[in-house]
Amino acid sequence: MAPRRRRGANEDGEDDRASETDAPKNRPPNTAFRQQRMRAWQCVLTPKLIVTIFSILAAIYLGFGAYLTYLAYTVRDITVDYTKCSTEAPTGNFEPIPPENIEAHFSIKNDIDPFKSQWKREMRNVPVANYTQDREYCILQINIPEDLKPTISFFYRLDNFYQNHRRYVNSFNAKQLLGEAVDGSTINASTCDPLTHGLDKFGNTKIIYPCGLVANSLFNDTFSNPKLLNARDTTENFTTYEMSKTGIAWPGTKDLYGPTKYTLDQIIPPPNWEKAFEYGYAENNPPPNFKEDEAFQNWMMLAAAPNFYKLAMKNDKDVMQAGTYQIDIESNWDATKYSGHKSIVLTTISTMGSRNIWPGIIFLIVGGICLILDIYFILSFFLWKPRKLGDPSYLSWNQSSGPQGHGSSS
């Protein structure tokens, strides 16, 4: 078989002569770095080094885990599940909330029982634009047994609601949310399907703004500021603990939104927004400015797990005094449709955020494993007296060989 010629080589061998001439040009410099002659350190895992490494790891993980656990236990919070308020709460006087609906973590439990909370429900006629509607309210009275230092955060929690579904995650139009008047054909071809167009009260087809499943499922329960019932000001009104609905979203999030350039006759609200816009968008009830609507921005930040929290209000400067607080909740979101739960969470914030003991526990477990291995290596290397390191007597050719067999004698 004839030898194979290099790709691109000429018949007369000129390529070989050219390569010999060009070789010095392509040769890497004769330096320690380029020729891989640099000095290198190779870790030799001696017993002392192994014990030292595991001792340091155990100290770091156990110390950090203990600190995280301590921070978690300094958080004070109370969670109230009000999913069944519309069916189980009385319509007249207050009655105790079932204990299984409440979870609280406070340092004081003797003088005031944090689980002694009450609820009831009632219908109220509330103004919406230039008309009124009957809305159902769930009224909670919860006990705070100790003063809570700021920051105080007010979350709503949803359980068993999957914001991470593939089709749900993609169901919005970014340009429309940014304020652009996206045309109908583009909306139809987008991932907003099936919530792209709808009929107004006159039967005309219009673009849904904002389109898609995410915006349509916006959590629409509203919460009043907590009112301290056992303290009154000079005007004989209940003392209200003021909480702000601004500053609850990440600062850069608002850059994804803008006031819409649609005209009111081009768009209609999503189907689930009917209570807020019963007669559609109008001059006296225009579409919201999502650049300023931080509650909407938080909702559009999709959760990875089916159980999640969303920040609704907060107070960064005022102490929340101990006592009984009343919170009026306009209950519009029906969590029973998907066998879920909805709750309010009133909590303080530590350096690591709200109460979560699992990061500390994980660090403690890893630190405990390192400590156990460290103790084992100490016993194995220094107390149980293993063979001497580097002892040549243990090499195979230095071992005495056993009998190879018996020969016959003559």
C-alpha positions as CSV (number, residue, x, y, z in Angstrom):
1,M,0.0,0.0,0.0
2,A,1.4,3.4,-0.9
3,P,2.0,5.8,2.0
4,R,-0.7,8.4,2.5
5,R,0.2,12.0,1.6
6,R,-0.7,14.8,3.9
7,R,-3.7,16.9,2.9
8,G,-2.6,19.7,0.6
9,A,0.8,18.3,-0.1
10,N,2.1,18.7,-3.7
11,E,3.3,15.8,-5.9
12,D,6.9,17.0,-6.0
13,G,7.3,17.3,-2.3
14,E,7.5,21.1,-2.2
15,D,5.2,21.1,0.9
16,D,7.7,19.1,2.9
17,R,10.5,21.7,2.1
18,A,8.2,24.5,3.0
19,S,7.3,22.9,6.4
20,E,10.9,22.5,7.3
21,T,11.5,26.2,6.5
22,D,8.5,27.3,8.5
23,A,9.2,25.1,11.5
24,P,11.1,27.7,13.5
25,K,8.2,30.1,13.1
26,N,5.7,27.7,14.6
27,R,7.9,26.4,17.4
28,P,6.7,27.7,20.8
29,P,9.3,29.7,22.8
30,N,11.7,27.8,24.9
31,T,10.3,29.1,28.3
32,A,9.4,27.2,31.4
33,F,5.8,28.1,31.1
34,R,5.4,27.3,27.4
35,Q,7.5,24.1,27.7
36,Q,5.7,23.0,30.9
37,R,8.8,23.0,33.0
38,M,7.4,25.2,35.8
39,R,7.7,24.0,39.3
40,A,4.5,22.4,40.7
41,W,3.4,21.3,44.1
42,Q,1.8,18.0,44.6
43,C,-0.3,17.4,47.7
44,V,0.8,14.3,49.6
45,L,-2.0,13.3,51.9
46,T,-0.1,12.4,55.0
47,P,-2.1,11.6,58.2
48,K,-1.3,15.0,59.8
49,L,-2.5,16.8,56.6
50,I,-5.7,14.8,56.4
51,V,-6.5,15.4,60.1
52,T,-5.8,19.1,59.7
53,I,-8.1,19.4,56.6
54,F,-11.0,17.7,58.3
55,S,-10.5,19.6,61.5
56,I,-10.7,22.9,59.6
57,L,-13.7,21.8,57.5
58,A,-15.6,20.6,60.6
59,A,-14.9,23.9,62.4
60,I,-16.1,26.0,59.4
61,Y,-19.3,24.0,58.7
62,L,-20.3,23.6,62.4
63,G,-19.6,27.2,63.2
64,F,-21.5,28.5,60.1
65,G,-24.3,26.1,60.6
66,A,-24.7,27.1,64.3
67,Y,-24.8,30.7,63.2
68,L,-27.4,30.2,60.5
69,T,-29.6,28.1,63.0
70,Y,-29.3,30.9,65.5
71,L,-30.4,33.5,63.0
72,A,-33.4,31.4,62.0
73,Y,-34.5,31.1,65.6
74,T,-34.3,34.9,66.2
75,V,-37.0,35.4,63.5
76,R,-40.5,36.0,64.9
77,D,-43.4,35.2,62.7
78,I,-47.0,34.1,62.5
79,T,-48.7,32.3,59.6
80,V,-52.5,32.1,59.3
81,D,-54.2,29.9,56.7
82,Y,-57.5,31.6,55.7
83,T,-58.3,29.4,52.7
84,K,-61.6,28.2,54.2
85,C,-62.6,31.5,55.8
86,S,-65.4,32.0,53.2
87,T,-67.0,28.6,54.3
88,E,-66.0,28.0,57.9
89,A,-65.7,31.5,59.5
90,P,-69.0,32.9,61.1
91,T,-70.8,35.8,59.7
92,G,-71.7,37.4,63.0
93,N,-69.3,37.4,66.0
94,F,-65.7,36.4,66.0
95,E,-64.8,32.7,66.6
96,P,-61.4,31.1,67.3
97,I,-59.4,30.1,64.2
98,P,-58.7,26.4,64.2
99,P,-55.3,25.7,65.7
100,E,-54.1,23.8,62.7
101,N,-54.6,26.9,60.6
102,I,-52.0,28.9,62.6
103,E,-48.2,28.5,63.0
104,A,-46.3,30.9,65.1
105,H,-42.7,31.4,66.4
106,F,-42.3,33.8,69.4
107,S,-40.1,33.9,72.4
108,I,-43.0,34.8,74.8
109,K,-45.8,32.2,75.2
110,N,-46.9,32.6,78.8
111,D,-48.7,36.0,79.0
112,I,-50.3,36.0,75.6
113,D,-51.2,32.8,73.7
114,P,-50.2,33.4,70.1
115,F,-52.6,30.8,68.9
116,K,-55.6,32.5,70.4
117,S,-56.7,34.2,67.2
118,Q,-60.2,34.8,65.8
119,W,-61.9,35.3,62.4
120,K,-65.2,36.1,60.8
121,R,-66.5,37.0,57.3
122,E,-68.8,39.7,56.1
123,M,-70.0,41.2,52.8
124,R,-69.1,44.9,52.1
125,N,-70.2,47.2,49.4
126,V,-67.0,48.8,48.0
127,P,-66.5,51.6,45.4
128,V,-64.9,50.6,42.1
129,A,-64.4,53.6,39.7
130,N,-67.9,55.2,39.4
131,Y,-69.8,52.1,40.6
132,T,-69.9,49.8,43.6
133,Q,-69.7,46.1,44.1
134,D,-70.4,43.6,46.9
135,R,-67.2,42.0,48.0
136,E,-66.6,39.2,50.6
137,Y,-64.1,40.1,53.4
138,C,-62.3,37.8,55.8
139,I,-61.5,39.6,59.0
140,L,-58.7,38.2,61.1
141,Q,-57.7,39.1,64.6
142,I,-54.2,37.8,65.5
143,N,-52.2,38.1,68.7
144,I,-48.6,39.3,68.7
145,P,-47.2,38.5,72.2
146,E,-44.1,40.6,72.0
147,D,-42.7,43.7,70.3
148,L,-41.3,43.0,66.9
149,K,-38.4,45.0,65.6
150,P,-38.2,46.2,62.0
151,T,-38.0,45.2,59.3
152,I,-41.5,43.8,59.5
153,S,-42.6,42.0,56.3
154,F,-46.1,41.0,55.2
155,F,-46.2,38.1,52.8
156,Y,-49.0,36.1,51.2
157,R,-48.3,32.4,50.7
158,L,-49.7,30.0,48.1
159,D,-49.5,26.2,48.4
160,N,-49.9,23.8,45.5
161,F,-49.9,26.5,42.8
162,Y,-47.5,25.5,40.0
163,Q,-46.0,28.7,38.5
164,N,-43.3,26.5,37.0
165,H,-45.4,24.8,34.4
166,R,-43.7,25.1,31.0
167,R,-46.7,26.5,29.1
168,Y,-47.6,28.9,32.0
169,V,-44.0,30.2,32.3
170,N,-43.9,31.3,28.7
171,S,-47.4,32.7,28.6
172,F,-46.8,36.5,28.4
173,N,-45.6,39.1,25.9
174,A,-42.5,41.0,27.0
175,K,-42.9,43.8,24.5
176,Q,-46.6,44.3,25.5
177,L,-45.6,44.6,29.2
178,L,-42.9,47.1,28.3
179,G,-45.6,49.4,26.9
180,E,-45.5,48.7,23.2
181,A,-48.8,48.6,21.3
182,V,-48.2,45.1,19.9
183,D,-50.6,44.3,17.0
184,G,-53.2,41.5,17.1
185,S,-51.5,39.2,14.7
186,T,-48.2,39.3,16.7
187,I,-50.2,38.6,19.9
188,N,-51.9,35.6,18.2
189,A,-48.6,34.2,17.1
190,S,-47.1,34.6,20.6
191,T,-47.0,32.3,23.6
192,C,-50.0,34.2,25.1
193,D,-52.3,31.7,23.5
194,P,-55.1,31.0,24.4
195,L,-55.6,34.4,26.2
196,T,-54.8,36.7,23.3
197,H,-58.2,38.2,22.3
198,G,-61.6,38.5,23.9
199,L,-65.0,40.1,23.5
200,D,-66.0,43.4,25.1
201,K,-69.5,44.1,26.4
202,F,-70.6,45.0,22.9
203,G,-69.3,41.8,21.3
204,N,-66.3,43.4,19.6
205,T,-63.0,41.4,19.5
206,K,-60.1,43.2,21.2
207,I,-56.6,42.5,22.4
208,I,-56.3,41.3,26.0
209,Y,-53.9,43.5,27.9
210,P,-51.9,42.1,29.5
211,C,-52.2,38.8,27.6
212,G,-51.3,35.3,28.7
213,L,-51.9,33.0,31.6
214,V,-49.5,34.6,34.1
215,A,-51.2,38.0,34.2
216,N,-54.7,36.4,34.1
217,S,-54.0,34.4,37.3
218,L,-52.7,37.5,39.2
219,F,-53.3,37.1,42.9
220,N,-56.0,39.6,43.7
221,D,-56.7,39.4,47.4
222,T,-56.1,42.7,49.1
223,F,-54.9,43.4,52.6
224,S,-55.5,46.3,55.0
225,N,-52.8,47.6,57.3
226,P,-52.8,45.8,60.7
227,K,-54.9,47.7,63.3
228,L,-53.9,47.5,66.9
229,L,-57.1,46.9,68.8
230,N,-56.0,47.4,72.4
231,A,-54.4,50.8,71.8
232,R,-56.2,54.0,70.6
233,D,-54.8,57.4,69.6
234,T,-56.1,60.8,70.7
235,T,-58.9,60.7,68.1
236,E,-60.3,57.5,69.5
237,N,-59.4,55.6,66.4
238,F,-57.6,52.3,66.4
239,T,-53.9,52.6,66.0
240,T,-52.8,51.5,62.5
241,Y,-49.5,50.0,61.9
242,E,-48.6,51.6,58.6
243,M,-47.1,49.3,56.0
244,S,-45.8,50.3,52.6
245,K,-46.6,48.7,49.2
246,T,-43.7,50.4,47.5
247,G,-40.1,49.1,47.6
248,I,-41.3,45.5,47.7
249,A,-40.0,44.5,44.3
250,W,-36.4,44.2,43.1
251,P,-35.1,47.6,41.9
252,G,-34.2,46.4,38.4
253,T,-37.6,44.7,37.8
254,K,-39.5,47.9,36.9
255,D,-37.2,48.3,33.8
256,L,-39.2,45.4,32.3
257,Y,-42.5,47.3,32.4
258,G,-43.9,50.6,31.1
259,P,-47.2,52.5,30.7
260,T,-49.1,51.1,27.7
261,K,-49.4,52.9,24.4
262,Y,-52.6,51.1,23.5
263,T,-55.8,53.3,23.3
264,L,-58.7,52.2,25.5
265,D,-60.8,51.1,22.5
266,Q,-58.1,48.6,21.5
267,I,-57.8,46.5,24.6
268,I,-59.8,44.7,27.3
269,P,-58.7,43.3,30.7
270,P,-58.0,39.6,31.2
271,P,-61.0,37.4,32.2
272,N,-60.0,37.0,35.8
273,W,-59.7,40.8,36.2
274,E,-63.5,41.2,35.9
275,K,-64.0,42.3,39.5
276,A,-61.6,45.2,39.1
277,F,-62.7,46.2,35.6
278,E,-66.3,45.0,35.3
279,Y,-67.1,47.4,32.4
280,G,-63.6,47.1,30.9
281,Y,-61.0,49.8,30.7
282,A,-62.3,53.3,30.8
283,E,-61.1,56.9,31.5
284,N,-62.1,56.7,35.1
285,N,-60.8,53.1,35.4
286,P,-57.8,52.9,33.1
287,P,-55.4,50.0,32.8
288,P,-52.7,49.9,35.5
289,N,-49.2,51.3,35.0
290,F,-47.2,48.1,35.6
291,K,-44.0,50.1,35.9
292,E,-45.3,51.4,39.2
293,D,-47.3,48.3,40.2
294,E,-44.8,46.4,42.3
295,A,-47.3,43.8,43.4
296,F,-47.8,42.8,39.8
297,Q,-44.0,42.8,39.2
298,N,-43.6,40.4,42.2
299,W,-46.3,38.1,40.7
300,M,-44.6,38.0,37.3
301,M,-41.3,36.8,39.1
302,L,-42.3,33.2,38.8
303,A,-41.7,30.8,41.6
304,A,-39.7,27.6,41.1
305,A,-41.7,25.5,43.7
306,P,-45.4,25.0,44.1
307,N,-45.3,26.5,47.6
308,F,-44.1,30.0,47.6
309,Y,-44.2,33.5,49.3
310,K,-44.8,36.9,47.7
311,L,-44.1,40.1,49.5
312,A,-47.2,42.3,49.8
313,M,-46.2,45.0,52.3
314,K,-43.4,46.0,54.7
315,N,-42.3,48.5,57.3
316,D,-38.6,49.3,57.6
317,K,-38.6,51.7,60.6
318,D,-41.4,51.2,63.2
319,V,-41.6,48.7,66.0
320,M,-44.7,46.6,66.0
321,Q,-46.0,46.6,69.5
322,A,-47.4,43.6,71.2
323,G,-51.1,43.2,71.1
324,T,-54.1,42.0,69.1
325,Y,-54.2,43.2,65.5
326,Q,-57.0,43.1,63.0
327,I,-56.4,42.6,59.3
328,D,-59.2,43.0,56.8
329,I,-58.8,40.8,53.7
330,E,-60.8,41.3,50.5
331,S,-61.1,37.6,49.5
332,N,-61.2,37.3,45.7
333,W,-58.8,34.5,45.0
334,D,-60.3,31.0,45.2
335,A,-57.5,28.6,46.1
336,T,-60.0,25.6,46.5
337,K,-60.3,25.4,42.7
338,Y,-56.9,23.8,42.5
339,S,-56.9,22.1,45.9
340,G,-54.5,24.7,47.2
341,H,-54.1,27.0,50.3
342,K,-53.5,30.7,50.8
343,S,-52.1,32.2,54.0
344,I,-50.8,35.5,55.3
345,V,-47.3,35.6,56.9
346,L,-46.3,38.4,59.3
347,T,-42.6,38.1,60.0
348,T,-39.4,39.8,61.1
349,I,-36.3,39.6,58.9
350,S,-32.8,38.4,59.9
351,T,-29.5,38.9,58.1
352,M,-30.3,35.7,56.1
353,G,-33.9,36.6,55.4
354,S,-37.1,35.1,56.9
355,R,-37.2,32.0,59.0
356,N,-35.6,29.0,57.4
357,I,-33.8,26.4,59.5
358,W,-32.8,24.1,56.7
359,P,-29.6,25.8,55.5
360,G,-28.2,25.7,59.1
361,I,-29.2,22.1,59.5
362,I,-27.5,21.1,56.2
363,F,-24.3,22.9,57.3
364,L,-24.4,21.1,60.7
365,I,-24.9,17.7,59.1
366,V,-21.9,18.2,56.8
367,G,-19.8,19.6,59.7
368,G,-20.8,16.5,61.8
369,I,-19.7,14.2,59.0
370,C,-16.3,16.0,58.8
371,L,-16.0,15.7,62.6
372,I,-16.7,12.0,62.6
373,L,-14.2,11.4,59.8
374,D,-11.7,13.5,61.7
375,I,-12.0,11.5,64.9
376,Y,-11.8,8.3,62.9
377,F,-8.6,9.3,61.2
378,I,-7.1,10.5,64.6
379,L,-7.8,7.1,66.1
380,S,-6.7,5.2,63.1
381,F,-3.4,7.1,62.5
382,F,-2.3,7.9,66.1
383,L,-3.9,5.6,68.6
384,W,-4.4,2.3,66.8
385,K,-0.7,2.3,65.8
386,P,-0.9,1.4,62.1
387,R,2.2,0.4,60.1
388,K,5.0,2.8,59.8
389,L,4.7,5.0,56.7
390,G,7.2,4.2,54.0
391,D,8.3,0.9,55.6
392,P,9.9,-1.2,52.8
393,S,9.4,-4.4,54.7
394,Y,5.8,-4.5,53.5
395,L,6.8,-4.5,49.9
396,S,5.9,-7.8,48.1
397,W,9.5,-8.7,47.2
398,N,10.6,-8.3,50.8
399,Q,8.0,-10.7,52.1
400,S,9.1,-14.2,53.1
401,S,7.7,-16.7,50.6
402,G,5.7,-19.7,51.8
403,P,6.4,-23.3,50.9
404,Q,6.2,-24.0,47.2
405,G,5.6,-27.7,47.5
406,H,7.3,-30.9,48.5
407,G,9.7,-32.7,46.2
408,S,10.2,-36.5,46.3
409,S,13.3,-37.9,47.9
410,S,15.3,-40.6,46.2
